[in-house]
Amino acid sequence: MGLQTKLADIAKEVKIMTYQLKLEAFKQAMLAKGFTIAGLSKHCGISITSIYGLIKGSVCKVQTAHKIATALDVPVTDLFK
């Protein structure tokens, strides 16, 4: 068994938790806080591109989800699934 195969097997076994944005809840939280995408980006230190990616359906790591939820002052579970 080659190194590439071993690494692929390990990657399958290790599950990295990822989160997907609940779009409607995100929109409501943004409105409630009065943030624009650019404002949220600056406030939580996440790129505008990353935030737009989440809006379009990309997933993120728990750290990113936590930063966004904290900036919007809502629980992570309200914004991400």
C-alpha positions in Angstrom: 0.0 0.0 0.0 1.5 3.3 -1.1 1.6 6.5 0.9 -1.1 8.2 -1.1 -3.5 5.3 -0.4 -2.7 5.4 3.3 -3.3 9.1 3.4 -6.6 8.7 1.5 -7.7 6.1 4.0 -6.8 8.2 7.0 -8.7 11.2 5.5 -11.8 9.1 5.2 -11.6 8.1 8.8 -11.0 11.6 10.2 -14.2 13.6 10.0 -13.8 17.4 10.1 -16.9 19.1 11.3 -18.2 21.6 8.8 -21.2 23.9 9.0 -23.6 25.2 6.3 -25.3 28.6 6.6 -29.0 28.8 7.3 -29.6 31.6 4.8 -32.8 33.1 6.1 -31.6 33.1 9.7 -28.4 34.8 8.5 -30.3 37.5 6.6 -32.5 38.2 9.7 -29.4 38.4 12.0 -27.7 40.7 9.5 -30.7 43.0 9.4 -31.1 43.0 13.2 -27.4 44.1 13.7 -27.4 46.4 10.7 -24.4 44.8 9.1 -23.5 44.8 5.4 -21.4 41.9 4.1 -18.3 44.2 4.1 -19.1 45.3 7.7 -19.5 41.8 8.9 -16.2 40.8 7.2 -14.3 43.6 9.0 -16.0 42.9 12.3 -15.2 39.2 12.5 -12.1 39.0 10.4 -13.5 36.7 7.6 -13.0 37.6 4.0 -15.9 39.0 2.0 -15.2 36.1 -0.5 -15.6 33.5 2.2 -18.9 35.1 3.4 -20.3 35.1 -0.1 -19.2 31.5 -0.5 -21.3 30.6 2.6 -24.2 32.5 1.1 -23.9 30.4 -2.1 -23.8 27.1 -0.2 -20.2 26.5 0.8 -19.4 25.0 4.2 -17.1 26.3 6.8 -15.2 25.1 9.8 -16.5 25.5 13.4 -14.1 28.4 14.0 -15.5 30.4 11.1 -19.1 29.6 12.2 -18.3 30.8 15.7 -16.8 34.1 14.6 -19.8 34.9 12.4 -22.3 33.9 15.1 -20.4 35.9 17.8 -20.3 39.0 15.5 -24.1 38.7 14.9 -24.7 37.9 18.6 -26.7 34.7 18.0 -26.0 31.1 18.8 -24.1 29.1 16.2 -27.0 26.6 16.0 -29.3 29.5 14.9 -27.2 30.3 11.9 -25.6 27.0 10.9 -26.6 23.4 10.3 
